[in-house]
Amino acid sequence: MLLECNPEQIYSITADGRFRINDYLAYIDPKVQSVVKGLGSRVTFIVHEQTVYIVRNLISTDNFKKYGVIINEIETTEFFKEFLSNTSWQHYIQITLGEGSVQLGTDWEGVALLEQDKMLHFTSSVEEEDFILKYEVKMSKQGLVAEEIGFITGISIGIIILLILLSSLLYWFYRSIIGPIEQLTGAFKTIENGELGVVVPHERQDELGFLIKGFNEMSKKTKYLIEYVYKEELALKEAKIKALQSQINPHFINNTLEIINWKAQMIGAKEISKMIRALGVIMNASSSRNNAKMVPLKEEIIYMDSYLYILERRFEERIHIVKSIDEKVLECQVPLLLIQPLLENAVVHGIEPAKGGELVIAISEQNDVVHIVIGNNGQALDEETALYLKRLLSGEEVPGKQHSVGIRNVNERIKLIYGEGFGLEIVTNSGGMTESRVTIPFNCTNNSNKSQSSLVK
């Protein structure tokens, strides 16, 4: 430190105990005296050989006049230690302050002798108002490449080891988890294709083994249910259908015989013969001698026409019959005696109480569904009867009611054969006519049983 009040005296102190005042007087002081004249309150740097000095005037805060100069010699390796933090090039760094520079790297001189095409050169600078600091790195390409090759080699070996471990893990995972799951999936597909009783062999005792064991048991039970229980259920279903068919109102035969007896007393033998032949057609259908449960619709219409003939003879002018039948549904397969119970219900509960009326039969197909509608304008449905029929057709047991067995059987037979999406409903249409509406799938075949010719002309 130099003071204006005593310019011949130099005040100095060193951190390491060395005293280098002679070097200062010989090399540094002339430069200091040169730069402080126009320095003002700014800071400047002086570089001599490998040493850096920070120079600044001392200014009084009372009168803002210079009263001395302070010169700090710095330890470059400590002062610039942040630049030396990168181990890859810490030996090849040069710092430039102003017009002087300092080589921090121990191998700088060797690198400086390299040809330009064998050297890597990086620079960066910081510009301030009082000084410019330039950071420069020069190093051999070969050294950096060798270091990078060592790094890449180490990474490559690590990746190879990792891949081997990962492959081993994936193989174990496949053998332990994925493989058995694929076996289970294949077994499920085999069952889906209709091969029952498939089992997956295993010796595992973990959760996956428990799953495979459960699948094997399920597969065996499924085969048992299909082969025994389901077949038994089919037999029971067929027996139930036959039983329901046999329950079609038997008192109709008695009514017909009464009519024949009455007609025998009133008219000639020709009329009686036709009625007997019509009754024979109906009785043949009722007895189902060929054990058929399904017949072509055209055959069912023959039974219907025989029944309608007897009705016309019974009610004469008091009944008017209208038929509308789509010819394309004539080959459609329908349950035997599907229409006759609906006609009987319309007559017994509509035409007969009203002493006559119109009976409408409409059969058509729409969207692969056959619609059979039996309507009459006889006695209208009252609210109590409509509610009773709704409960009856829904399968509910209605106590105290024993009639309408025929329509209930028709509805149950349709649902047993085709499923819950089809069946019978009885409603009053917008014109006040009571309608029995049947829906069944449009299932036609050209190989239907040969139907008998109509016996009623």
C-alpha positions as CSV (number, residue, x, y, z in Angstrom):
1,M,0.0,0.0,0.0
2,L,1.3,3.5,-1.0
3,L,0.2,6.6,0.9
4,E,0.3,10.2,-0.5
5,C,1.5,11.5,2.8
6,N,4.6,9.4,2.7
7,P,5.3,8.4,-0.9
8,E,8.7,6.9,-0.1
9,Q,7.3,4.3,2.3
10,I,5.8,1.0,1.0
11,Y,3.5,-0.8,3.4
12,S,3.3,-4.5,2.7
13,I,2.1,-7.8,4.2
14,T,2.1,-11.4,2.7
15,A,-0.1,-14.4,3.6
16,D,2.8,-16.9,3.2
17,G,5.5,-14.8,5.0
18,R,7.5,-14.1,2.0
19,F,8.7,-10.6,1.3
20,R,9.2,-9.7,-2.3
21,I,9.6,-5.9,-2.2
22,N,12.5,-5.8,-4.5
23,D,10.6,-7.6,-7.3
24,Y,7.8,-5.2,-6.7
25,L,10.0,-2.1,-7.0
26,A,11.8,-3.5,-10.1
27,Y,8.8,-4.7,-12.1
28,I,5.5,-3.7,-10.6
29,D,5.8,-0.2,-9.2
30,P,6.6,1.5,-12.5
31,K,3.5,0.0,-14.0
32,V,1.5,1.0,-10.9
33,Q,2.7,4.6,-11.1
34,S,1.7,4.6,-14.8
35,V,-1.8,3.3,-14.5
36,V,-3.0,5.1,-11.3
37,K,-2.8,8.6,-12.8
38,G,-5.9,8.2,-14.8
39,L,-7.5,5.3,-12.8
40,G,-9.8,7.4,-10.6
41,S,-12.0,5.0,-8.5
42,R,-11.9,2.2,-11.0
43,V,-10.0,-1.2,-10.7
44,T,-7.3,-2.4,-13.0
45,F,-5.2,-5.5,-13.3
46,I,-1.4,-5.9,-13.9
47,V,-0.1,-9.2,-15.0
48,H,3.6,-10.0,-14.7
49,E,4.9,-13.4,-15.7
50,Q,2.5,-15.8,-13.9
51,T,1.4,-13.3,-11.2
52,V,-1.7,-11.1,-11.3
53,Y,-2.1,-7.8,-9.3
54,I,-5.2,-5.9,-8.6
55,V,-4.7,-2.1,-8.4
56,R,-7.1,0.5,-7.1
57,N,-6.8,4.1,-5.7
58,L,-7.7,4.9,-2.1
59,I,-10.3,7.7,-2.1
60,S,-11.3,9.6,1.0
61,T,-15.0,9.7,1.7
62,D,-14.7,13.1,3.3
63,N,-13.3,15.1,0.4
64,F,-13.3,12.4,-2.4
65,K,-9.6,13.0,-2.9
66,K,-7.0,10.3,-3.5
67,Y,-4.8,9.5,-0.4
68,G,-3.1,6.4,-1.6
69,V,-2.9,3.2,-3.7
70,I,-3.6,-0.4,-2.7
71,I,-2.0,-3.3,-4.7
72,N,-3.2,-6.9,-4.1
73,E,-1.1,-9.8,-5.4
74,I,-3.5,-12.8,-5.9
75,E,-3.0,-16.6,-5.9
76,T,-4.2,-17.5,-9.4
77,T,-5.0,-21.1,-8.7
78,E,-7.3,-20.1,-5.9
79,F,-8.7,-17.0,-7.5
80,F,-9.6,-18.9,-10.7
81,K,-10.3,-22.2,-9.2
82,E,-13.8,-22.3,-10.8
83,F,-12.1,-22.5,-14.2
84,L,-10.1,-25.5,-13.0
85,S,-13.1,-27.5,-11.9
86,N,-13.4,-29.4,-15.2
87,T,-11.0,-32.3,-14.9
88,S,-11.0,-32.8,-18.7
89,W,-9.1,-29.6,-19.5
90,Q,-7.8,-28.3,-16.2
91,H,-4.2,-28.6,-17.4
92,Y,-4.7,-26.5,-20.6
93,I,-6.2,-23.2,-19.4
94,Q,-5.0,-19.6,-20.0
95,I,-6.5,-16.5,-18.5
96,T,-6.0,-13.1,-20.2
97,L,-6.6,-9.8,-18.3
98,G,-5.9,-6.7,-20.2
99,E,-2.6,-7.0,-22.0
100,G,-1.2,-9.9,-19.8
101,S,-2.0,-13.5,-19.6
102,V,-1.6,-16.4,-17.1
103,Q,-1.3,-20.1,-17.9
104,L,-3.0,-22.1,-15.3
105,G,-2.6,-25.5,-16.9
106,T,0.6,-27.4,-16.2
107,D,0.6,-28.8,-19.8
108,W,0.0,-25.6,-21.6
109,E,3.4,-25.2,-23.1
110,G,3.3,-28.7,-24.6
111,V,-0.1,-28.1,-26.2
112,A,1.0,-24.7,-27.5
113,L,3.6,-26.4,-29.6
114,L,1.0,-28.6,-31.4
115,E,0.0,-28.0,-35.0
116,Q,-3.3,-26.2,-35.4
117,D,-5.1,-29.1,-36.9
118,K,-4.2,-31.3,-34.0
119,M,-5.4,-28.9,-31.3
120,L,-8.9,-28.0,-30.0
121,H,-9.4,-24.4,-29.1
122,F,-12.2,-22.9,-26.9
123,T,-12.5,-19.3,-25.9
124,S,-14.9,-17.2,-23.8
125,S,-14.7,-13.7,-22.5
126,V,-16.3,-11.4,-19.9
127,E,-16.3,-7.7,-20.7
128,E,-16.7,-5.1,-17.9
129,E,-16.3,-1.4,-17.9
130,D,-12.9,-1.5,-16.3
131,F,-11.4,-4.7,-17.8
132,I,-11.9,-7.7,-20.1
133,L,-11.3,-11.2,-18.9
134,K,-10.7,-13.8,-21.5
135,Y,-10.9,-17.6,-20.8
136,E,-9.1,-19.8,-23.3
137,V,-8.6,-23.6,-23.4
138,K,-6.3,-25.3,-25.8
139,M,-5.8,-29.1,-25.7
140,S,-4.7,-32.0,-27.9
141,K,-7.4,-33.7,-30.0
142,Q,-5.8,-37.0,-29.4
143,G,-5.9,-36.7,-25.7
144,L,-9.6,-35.8,-25.7
145,V,-10.4,-38.5,-28.2
146,A,-8.5,-41.1,-26.0
147,E,-10.4,-39.9,-23.0
148,E,-13.7,-40.1,-24.9
149,I,-12.9,-43.5,-26.2
150,G,-12.2,-44.7,-22.7
151,F,-15.5,-43.2,-21.5
152,I,-17.5,-44.7,-24.5
153,T,-15.8,-48.0,-23.9
154,G,-16.8,-48.0,-20.3
155,I,-20.4,-47.0,-21.2
156,S,-20.6,-49.7,-23.9
157,I,-19.4,-52.4,-21.5
158,G,-21.9,-51.2,-19.0
159,I,-24.7,-51.2,-21.6
160,I,-23.8,-54.8,-22.7
161,I,-23.8,-56.0,-19.1
162,L,-27.1,-54.3,-18.6
163,L,-28.6,-55.8,-21.7
164,I,-27.4,-59.3,-20.7
165,L,-29.0,-58.8,-17.3
166,L,-32.2,-57.3,-18.8
167,S,-32.4,-60.2,-21.3
168,S,-32.0,-62.7,-18.5
169,L,-34.7,-60.9,-16.6
170,L,-37.1,-60.8,-19.6
171,Y,-36.5,-64.5,-20.3
172,W,-37.2,-65.4,-16.7
173,F,-40.3,-63.1,-16.7
174,Y,-41.5,-64.8,-19.9
175,R,-41.0,-68.3,-18.6
176,S,-42.6,-67.5,-15.3
177,I,-45.4,-65.1,-16.3
178,I,-46.0,-64.6,-20.0
179,G,-45.6,-68.2,-21.0
180,P,-48.3,-69.6,-18.6
181,I,-50.6,-66.7,-19.5
182,E,-50.3,-67.5,-23.2
183,Q,-51.1,-71.1,-22.4
184,L,-54.2,-70.0,-20.6
185,T,-55.2,-67.7,-23.5
186,G,-54.7,-70.6,-25.9
187,A,-56.8,-72.9,-23.7
188,F,-59.6,-70.3,-23.6
189,K,-59.6,-70.0,-27.4
190,T,-59.8,-73.8,-27.6
191,I,-62.9,-73.9,-25.4
192,E,-64.3,-71.1,-27.4
193,N,-64.0,-73.2,-30.5
194,G,-66.0,-75.9,-28.9
195,E,-63.4,-78.3,-27.5
196,L,-64.4,-78.8,-23.9
197,G,-62.5,-80.2,-20.9
198,V,-59.1,-78.6,-21.9
199,V,-56.6,-78.5,-19.0
200,V,-53.3,-76.6,-18.7
201,P,-50.4,-78.7,-17.1
202,H,-48.5,-76.9,-14.3
203,E,-46.5,-77.4,-11.1
204,R,-46.6,-73.9,-9.8
205,Q,-47.6,-73.1,-6.2
206,D,-48.0,-69.3,-6.5
207,E,-50.9,-67.0,-7.5
208,L,-50.5,-67.9,-11.2
209,G,-50.6,-71.6,-10.3
210,F,-53.8,-71.0,-8.3
211,L,-55.3,-69.3,-11.4
212,I,-54.4,-72.2,-13.7
213,K,-55.8,-74.6,-11.2
214,G,-59.0,-72.7,-11.1
215,F,-59.2,-72.6,-14.9
216,N,-58.7,-76.4,-15.1
217,E,-61.5,-77.0,-12.6
218,M,-63.7,-74.6,-14.5
219,S,-63.0,-76.3,-17.8
220,K,-63.8,-79.7,-16.4
221,K,-67.0,-78.5,-14.7
222,T,-68.1,-76.7,-17.9
223,K,-67.7,-79.9,-19.9
224,Y,-69.7,-81.8,-17.3
225,L,-72.5,-79.1,-17.3
226,I,-72.6,-79.1,-21.1
227,E,-72.6,-82.9,-21.5
228,Y,-75.0,-83.7,-18.7
229,V,-76.9,-80.8,-17.2
230,Y,-77.5,-78.9,-20.4
231,K,-78.6,-82.0,-22.2
232,E,-80.9,-82.8,-19.4
233,E,-82.3,-79.3,-19.5
234,L,-82.9,-79.6,-23.3
235,A,-84.9,-82.8,-22.7
236,L,-86.9,-81.1,-19.9
237,K,-87.6,-78.1,-22.2
238,E,-88.8,-80.4,-25.0
239,A,-91.0,-82.3,-22.6
240,K,-92.5,-79.0,-21.4
241,I,-93.2,-77.9,-24.9
242,K,-95.0,-81.1,-25.6
243,A,-96.9,-80.8,-22.4
244,L,-98.0,-77.3,-23.2
245,Q,-99.1,-78.3,-26.7
246,S,-101.3,-81.1,-25.2
247,Q,-103.1,-78.5,-23.0
248,I,-104.8,-76.7,-25.9
249,N,-108.4,-76.2,-24.7
250,P,-110.0,-79.7,-25.1
251,H,-113.6,-78.4,-24.7
252,F,-113.4,-77.1,-28.3
253,I,-114.0,-80.7,-29.5
254,N,-117.1,-80.9,-27.4
255,N,-118.4,-77.7,-28.7
256,T,-117.8,-78.9,-32.3
257,L,-119.6,-82.1,-31.7
258,E,-122.6,-80.2,-30.3
259,I,-122.7,-78.1,-33.5
260,I,-122.5,-81.2,-35.6
261,N,-125.4,-82.7,-33.7
262,W,-127.4,-79.6,-34.1
263,K,-126.7,-79.3,-37.8
264,A,-127.6,-83.0,-38.3
265,Q,-131.1,-82.2,-37.1
266,M,-131.4,-79.0,-39.2
267,I,-129.7,-79.6,-42.5
268,G,-128.7,-82.3,-44.9
269,A,-125.8,-84.8,-44.7
270,K,-123.5,-82.8,-47.1
271,E,-123.0,-80.0,-44.6
272,I,-122.4,-82.5,-41.8
273,S,-119.8,-84.2,-43.9
274,K,-117.8,-81.0,-44.5
275,M,-117.9,-80.1,-40.8
276,I,-116.7,-83.6,-39.9
277,R,-113.8,-83.3,-42.4
278,A,-112.9,-79.9,-41.0
279,L,-113.0,-81.3,-37.5
280,G,-110.7,-84.2,-38.7
281,V,-108.1,-81.7,-39.8
282,I,-108.1,-79.9,-36.5
283,M,-108.0,-83.1,-34.5
284,N,-105.1,-84.3,-36.7
285,A,-103.2,-81.2,-35.8
286,S,-104.0,-81.4,-32.1
287,S,-102.9,-85.0,-31.9
288,S,-99.7,-84.2,-33.9
289,R,-99.4,-87.8,-35.2
290,N,-96.1,-87.1,-36.9
291,N,-94.7,-85.7,-33.7
292,A,-93.9,-82.4,-35.3
293,K,-93.4,-79.4,-33.1
294,M,-92.8,-76.9,-35.9
295,V,-94.7,-76.7,-39.2
296,P,-94.7,-74.4,-42.2
297,L,-97.0,-71.4,-41.8
298,K,-99.0,-72.6,-44.8
299,E,-99.9,-75.8,-43.0
300,E,-100.9,-73.9,-39.9
301,I,-103.2,-71.8,-42.1
302,I,-104.9,-75.0,-43.3
303,Y,-105.7,-75.8,-39.6
304,M,-106.8,-72.1,-39.2
305,D,-109.1,-72.3,-42.3
306,S,-110.7,-75.5,-41.0
307,Y,-111.4,-73.8,-37.7
308,L,-112.8,-70.7,-39.4
309,Y,-115.1,-72.9,-41.5
310,I,-116.7,-74.4,-38.4
311,L,-117.0,-70.8,-37.0
312,E,-118.8,-69.6,-40.1
313,R,-121.2,-72.5,-39.9
314,R,-121.8,-71.8,-36.2
315,F,-122.3,-68.0,-36.4
316,E,-123.5,-67.8,-40.0
317,E,-124.2,-64.1,-40.9
318,R,-123.3,-63.0,-37.4
319,I,-119.5,-63.2,-38.0
320,H,-117.5,-61.6,-40.8
321,I,-114.0,-62.9,-41.4
322,V,-111.2,-60.8,-43.0
323,K,-107.8,-62.3,-43.9
324,S,-104.6,-60.6,-45.1
325,I,-101.6,-63.0,-45.5
326,D,-98.3,-62.1,-47.0
327,E,-97.4,-65.0,-49.4
328,K,-93.6,-64.7,-48.7
329,V,-94.1,-66.0,-45.1
330,L,-96.0,-69.2,-46.1
331,E,-92.8,-71.3,-45.8
332,C,-91.8,-69.8,-42.5
333,Q,-91.6,-72.4,-39.7
334,V,-94.0,-71.8,-36.8
335,P,-95.0,-73.7,-33.7
336,L,-97.8,-76.2,-34.3
337,L,-101.3,-74.9,-33.3
338,L,-100.1,-71.3,-32.9
339,I,-103.1,-69.5,-34.4
340,Q,-106.1,-71.7,-33.4
341,P,-105.9,-70.8,-29.6
342,L,-105.8,-67.1,-30.5
343,L,-108.9,-67.5,-32.7
344,E,-110.7,-69.4,-30.0
345,N,-109.8,-66.8,-27.5
346,A,-111.1,-64.0,-29.8
347,V,-114.4,-65.9,-30.3
348,V,-115.0,-67.0,-26.7
349,H,-114.2,-63.6,-25.1
350,G,-115.1,-61.2,-27.9
351,I,-117.4,-62.5,-30.7
352,E,-119.6,-64.8,-28.7
353,P,-120.5,-62.4,-25.8
354,A,-121.3,-59.7,-28.4
355,K,-123.5,-62.2,-30.4
356,G,-121.3,-61.7,-33.5
357,G,-118.7,-59.3,-35.0
358,E,-115.8,-59.0,-37.3
359,L,-112.7,-61.3,-37.0
360,V,-109.5,-60.0,-38.7
361,I,-106.4,-62.2,-39.4
362,A,-103.3,-60.3,-40.6
363,I,-99.9,-62.1,-41.2
364,S,-96.9,-60.1,-42.5
365,E,-93.1,-59.8,-42.3
366,Q,-91.1,-56.7,-41.3
367,N,-87.4,-56.5,-40.5
368,D,-87.0,-60.3,-40.3
369,V,-89.9,-60.6,-37.8
370,V,-93.2,-62.3,-38.6
371,H,-96.2,-60.5,-37.2
372,I,-99.4,-62.4,-36.6
373,V,-102.4,-60.3,-35.6
374,I,-105.8,-61.7,-34.6
375,G,-108.4,-58.9,-34.0
376,N,-112.1,-58.7,-33.2
377,N,-114.6,-56.0,-32.6
378,G,-116.7,-58.0,-30.3
379,Q,-116.9,-57.3,-26.6
380,A,-114.2,-54.8,-25.6
381,L,-111.5,-55.4,-23.0
382,D,-112.4,-53.8,-19.7
383,E,-109.6,-52.5,-17.5
384,E,-109.7,-55.4,-15.1
385,T,-109.4,-58.0,-17.9
386,A,-106.6,-56.1,-19.6
387,L,-104.6,-56.0,-16.4
388,Y,-105.3,-59.7,-15.8
389,L,-104.0,-60.6,-19.3
390,K,-100.9,-58.5,-18.9
391,R,-100.0,-60.3,-15.6
392,L,-100.9,-63.7,-17.2
393,L,-98.6,-63.2,-20.2
394,S,-95.8,-61.9,-18.1
395,G,-95.6,-65.3,-16.4
396,E,-97.1,-64.3,-13.2
397,E,-99.4,-66.8,-11.4
398,V,-102.9,-65.2,-11.1
399,P,-105.0,-66.9,-8.4
400,G,-108.7,-67.5,-8.9
401,K,-108.4,-67.4,-12.8
402,Q,-108.4,-70.6,-14.7
403,H,-109.5,-69.5,-18.2
404,S,-107.2,-68.2,-21.0
405,V,-105.0,-71.3,-20.7
406,G,-104.6,-71.4,-24.5
407,I,-103.1,-67.9,-24.9
408,R,-100.8,-68.4,-21.9
409,N,-99.5,-71.7,-23.4
410,V,-99.0,-70.0,-26.8
411,N,-96.9,-67.2,-25.2
412,E,-94.8,-69.7,-23.1
413,R,-94.2,-71.9,-26.1
414,I,-93.0,-68.9,-28.2
415,K,-90.6,-67.8,-25.4
416,L,-89.3,-71.3,-24.9
417,I,-88.6,-71.8,-28.6
418,Y,-87.4,-68.3,-29.6
419,G,-86.4,-66.6,-26.4
420,E,-87.6,-63.7,-24.3
421,G,-87.4,-61.2,-27.2
422,F,-90.6,-62.7,-28.8
423,G,-94.0,-63.6,-27.6
424,L,-97.7,-62.6,-27.4
425,E,-99.5,-59.5,-26.3
426,I,-103.2,-58.6,-26.2
427,V,-104.1,-54.9,-26.6
428,T,-106.8,-52.6,-27.8
429,N,-105.9,-50.8,-31.0
430,S,-106.7,-47.2,-31.8
431,G,-110.0,-48.3,-33.5
432,G,-111.3,-50.1,-30.4
433,M,-110.6,-53.5,-31.8
434,T,-109.0,-56.1,-29.4
435,E,-105.9,-57.6,-31.0
436,S,-103.7,-60.6,-30.1
437,R,-100.3,-59.8,-31.5
438,V,-97.6,-62.5,-32.0
439,T,-94.0,-61.9,-33.0
440,I,-91.6,-64.7,-34.0
441,P,-88.4,-64.7,-36.1
442,F,-88.7,-64.9,-39.9
443,N,-87.3,-68.5,-40.3
444,C,-88.2,-70.0,-43.7
445,T,-87.0,-73.2,-45.4
446,N,-87.7,-74.9,-48.7
447,N,-87.4,-78.3,-47.1
448,S,-90.5,-78.1,-44.8
449,N,-92.6,-81.1,-44.2
450,K,-95.2,-81.8,-46.9
451,S,-98.4,-80.2,-45.9
452,Q,-101.8,-81.7,-46.3
453,S,-104.3,-80.2,-48.7
454,S,-107.1,-78.2,-47.4
455,L,-110.1,-80.4,-46.8
456,V,-112.5,-77.5,-46.6
457,K,-113.6,-75.7,-49.8
